[in-house]
Amino acid sequence: MRSSTATRLVAAILATLAAPCAPAVAAPLEAPGPQGPLAGTLLMPAAANPPVALIIPGSGPTDRDGDSPLGIKAAPYRLLAQALAARGIASLRIDKRGLFGSAGALADANAVTLDDYAADIHAWVKVLKARTGAACIWLVGHSEGGLVALKAAADTDGLCGIVLLATPGRPMGEVLRRQFRANPANAPYRAAAFEAIAALEAGRHVDPATLAPPLRPLFAPPLQRFLISAFAFDPAPALAGLRLPALIVQGGRDLQVSDADARRLAAARPTAGLVRLPDVNHVLKRVATDDRAANLATYAEADLPLAPGVVEAVAGFIIAAR
C-alpha cells in the first residue's frame, strides 16, 4: 500500500472490520440498452444516503454474480455486494448487454466493443443516480470490467472514484501473450497464437481456418471486433489521465493478471491507492498454495467466502474517500 494514502485507508479498513451487519434489500433495476433493457440487481443497505458502487463484470459470458456457464461458480460479485451492504455501501451488479437478464439489449452478445460496454456504464450511472439520489457513483471493475471502468470514466459525469480489482495494466494483447506463456500446455500453439494477436493489434481480422482447432474459439470471427477494440486500449495512460480517487487491488495468486499489471497501473497514477493481497486469486478467493489445480478449484466454490482483505480494501477506500 502506498504511504501517501495508507493512513486514511488503513483507518477506514479497521472501521469496516468493526461495522455491524445491516439488513439490505435487493431489487431489480433496468437501464436503456441499444435494442432493449439492460438488467441488474440493486442491493440497498438500511443506512440512509449510502455510497453507491457499480460492479462491472469481467470477460466472457460473466453474469451479475460473477459466474459463467464456462465453469465459474465462485459468485465473487454477489459476495462482494453482500459484504459491502453489511458495511453500509449500496451496490448494483449487472448483466452485460446481450447476456442473461440483458439478453434483450442486443441480439448478438458478441457484436460489441469496449466502447459499447462503456456506453452501457454511462446509462447505468444515470439510472443509479436517479434511483438512489446519490450525488456520485463509484465504479468497481473486475478484470476486463476494470478496463471498461477506465474507458467509461474518461467521459462520464457524476463519478466518485474508481476501484480496479485484478485489472490488466497492459493492453490485452500483452496480457494474453503472458497467459499463453504461463501454461505449458499451450506450447504447441503459442507461435500461431502470437501471430493472431499481432494481426488483431494491427486492426486486421484473422481467418480461424488457418489456426489449430484449440485456438479457433478464442479467435472466432464474432469475437474479433471486440478483441481489436480491447487490444487497442492501454489502461495505464487511461488511469493516468483520470482526476478521480483510484484504488488498485491485486492478488498474489492471480493466474490471469499479474503483480506487474498492478505495478504498471500504480506507476501511471502515483496518487492511487495500491493494495496487494498475497494469497488472493483472480476470483477473489483465498489460495494458500502455488498449485494451479487448487487455485482453479476455487472458481467453482460459491460457498467459499471472499479472501480476507478484499472487502476491507474496497469498503475502506470508499468510506475514506467519501
Secondary structure, 3 states (H helix, E strand, C coil): CCHHHHHHHHHHHHHHHCCCCCCEEEEEEEEECCCCEEEEEEEEECCCCCCEEEEECCCCCCCCCCCECCCECCCHHHHHHHHHHHCCCEEEEECCCCCHHHHHHCCCCCCCCHHHHHHHHHHHHHHHHHHHCCCCEEEEEECHHHHHHHHHHCCCCCEEEEEEECCCCCCHHHHHHHHHHHCHHHHHHHHHHHHHHHHHHCCCCCCHHHCCHHHCCCCCHHHHHHHHHHHCCCHHHHHHCCCCCEEEEEECCCCCCCHHHHHHHHHHCCCCEEEEECCECCCCCECCCCCHHHHHHHHHCCCCCCCCCHHHHHHHHHHHHC
